[in-house]
Amino acid sequence: MREQRRVVVWSSTGLALAFAVAVAGCGSSGQARAEVAQQHTASETPDDVVRSYLDAIQHEDADSAAQVSTPGFAAQDQWQHGDDPGLKDVEVSSKVAPYDTTWSPDALKAYEQVVSVPVTFTVTDPDQGFPTGEPSGWGYVLVRHSDQEPWLIAEAGNG
């Protein structure tokens, strides 16, 4: 059976929440952990979500990458389907900006909150369509319906 790895960043609030959920759900095996992950993810900033995604990609952990992606993005994202880009020198900007959905598909327009997160990285795999050995500008579009929901990556490529 394949080992599953999770990318988790804990804050003091997250640890307290984890303890409370774990105690409340002692009889339910994985359900408490799933609730903790979901509630913790809702408090992550968009740039933290992108960092988690890129860390998962670098560790070939498609399950963790899919957890921070919309189902549509996870289904079409080649990096989540074994196409290792060989990333290095990854820099995720904290300059999160509102994303204009004027020319976007209706599925993206359906979200109340849409932001973009700029990223730079160097790709070592020449088959990825990026210049190898040079930093490339890239970006991710993240979405959610409300502040209570986690940010999810919905699109990639805006740079």
N, C-alpha and C positions, 0 to 999 in steps of 0.2 A: 504494500500500500504506500502511496506517495505521501511523504511528510508535508504537512501544510504549515507555512510560516505566515505570521501576521505581523504587519508593521503597526506598532502601537506606541504612541507618545503619551506618557501619563503626566498629568498635572495633579496637584494636591486635591482639587475638586474631583478629578477622574478617579483617583485612588479611593477617596471616600465613597464615591458612587459605586465603584467596583465592589467594595466591601459590603455596602448595603444591599446591592443586588445579589451578590454571592450568598449572603446570609439568608436573604428572603427566598432564594431559589435553591437551597441545598439539595432538594430532592430531584431537581431537573438538570440532568447532565450538562449539555452544551447550551441550553436555552439561556441561562444566566450570562454566560460569556457573550453570546450574540447580542443580548440586550445592552450589556456594557459597551461593546464595540459600537453599536448603533448610536447610543446616547453620547458617547465620547466623540464620535465622528461629527455629530451635529455642532459641537463646540469648536471644531477646527476651522481655521481661516482658510480661504481658498489657496493661498500659497503653501500652507502646510499640507493640504490635500494633494497638490501637485508634487510636492516633495515626497510624500508617501507613495504616490503612483510611480514616480521615476525611480525611487529606491526599490520598489517591488519589481519593476522592469529590469533593473540592474542585477537583481538577485533571481531573475527568471521565476518570479512568484506571480503567476497569472491570477491566482485566486485573490490575492490581496489587491492587485491592480484592478480587478473587476469590482471589488467592493467599493472603490471610490470612483466608479464609472457608471454612466447611465447604461441600461441594457443595450441600447443601440450603438453606443460608442464601443462597449466591450465586445460586441459581436463583430464589428468591422476593424477594430484596432489590430493591425498586423503584429505589433509588439506584444500583445497579449496572447498571440497564437504561435509563439515559438520563434519569431523572427527577431533574434537578439541584435540590437543596433550597435552594441559595443560602445556605450556612452562613457565619456569621461569629462572631467572639468564641468560638471553640471552646476549651473547657477540659476536659482529660481528667484525672481524679483519679488519684493514685497509691495511693489507698485501696482496693486490690483486696481483695475479701472472698470467702470460700467461698459458693457458691450452693446453696441447698436445692433438690434435684431431686424432692422428695416428690410434687409435683403436675405434674411435667414429663412429656412424652412419653417412651416407652421409648428412643427414639434418643438423647435427651440423657442418660438414666440409664445408658446403656451406657459412658459415659466415666468413667475413674478420677478425673480431676481436672476440676472445674467451678468457675469463679469468675465474679464479676460485677465490672464496671468502671463506676463512675458517670461521667457526662459532662454538661456543660452547653454549650449553644450557642444562638445566635440564628439563626432561619430568616428569610430575606427573601422566600421564595416563599409567598404566601398559600394556595396549593393543597396544601400539605404536611400540613395538619391541626394545625399548631402555631400559637400566637399569634405573629404577625409583629412583629418589632422588640423582643421581650421574650426574656430568657434562658429556656430550657426545660430542665428536668431530664430526663435520658434515661439509658440504660445499655445495656451489651452483656454478653452471657454468652459466655464463652470456654471451650473444652474441649480436652482432650488425654488420651491414654491413659497417657503416662509422661513423665518429665522429658526424655527424649531426643527427644520429638516437639515440633513447634512448636505454640504456642497458636493456635487458630482461632476466629473469631467464629461462633457457632452460632445466636444469637438477639439481637434488639434490642428495646428498648422498655421494659425495666424501669427505672423512674426513681426 
